[in-house]
């Protein structure tokens, strides 16, 4: 990981003159495309970015770390919020311990004269930092604001964030690669989809999901910039509930939503597992999939349980004794309260290849509307 950068606000205006970035770099050699890898997509809402306010970019600079070789994309949400453009895509110039050891072993005598892997990493990290700052500066070239804009419910500008994300959804369509999506935006959707001051967020989410159906491939969203442009409490609360529900219906989980960016603690180890099977509800069997990453603390990261067409983000941990393991997880959110709900549990036991257990209530005292124990058997096999 490169050292975190702290930038004086006085330096930032100079970045605004940076030329448009090339979309390819000499860092492509670091890219990793193995199952279970992570990519980071950073969306910058040009509609609210101010040229003389450094507050919006400091969180990205100072808080976000990357995995070895992680693919990173900077994407500009253009003024009006209905289209996007790719600013820069790259791969983080770093190796796992195993990759670094192998690279050192393959250096040979030529490294004495031409420079070895350490010299290459040093230069590539310098290049990365420079281009990183140019990517952040890119939205300033056409920004309409010197200082952070201030709006009321009567004068929010026209903005179609739903369309922007919908038409860009293929960016997250990578097989078995987890996407971390960082968004700087006030998230105000001011379009014909609903009346901003009177809409019901849950009903709006269902309606919008029918009009703009998409699958965001189990992405985790970390959204910040809320209240950056306004202090309309009720509107912001409804907008928050809308986005959480709409993204969940689209197979994505809003992990963080607030004024400041709060990113998860990274993990040195990163073990990916994926299972498929079925859940039995009464006499009916429903198809199921379960995927997650195990960190070095044995906690589940980017966990998702899919039952029929219901996407359920989960958190929990795994405990193993020899080949025998148990997973104790909890559902973080559900878009269908009549099915599985937030805080329902997934408790399964078995080996790394097969698990059995149940999903539903925490214990047998929890019953459903028919008076039956609210625990449904689940069987999963690794694939």
Secondary structure, DSSP 8 states (H G I E B T S, - for coil): --------HHHHHHHTT-----S--TTGGG----TT-EEEEEEEETTT-BTT-THHHHHHHHH----TT-EEEEEEE-TTSS-EEEEEEEE-S---HHHHHHHHHT--TTHHHH--HHHHHHHHHHHHHHHHHHHHHGGGGG-SBSS-----TT----B-HHHHHHHTGGGG--TT-EEEEEEES----BSTTS-TTT--HHHHHHHHHHHS----TTEEEEEE-TTSS---HHHHHHHHHHHHHHHHHTTEEEEEEESS-------S--EEEEEEEEEEETTEEEEEEEEEEE-TTSBEEEEEEEETTEEEEEEEEEEEETTEEEEEEEE---S-TTSS-TT-EEEEEE-SSEEEEEEE-SSTT-B-TTS-BSEEEEEEEE-
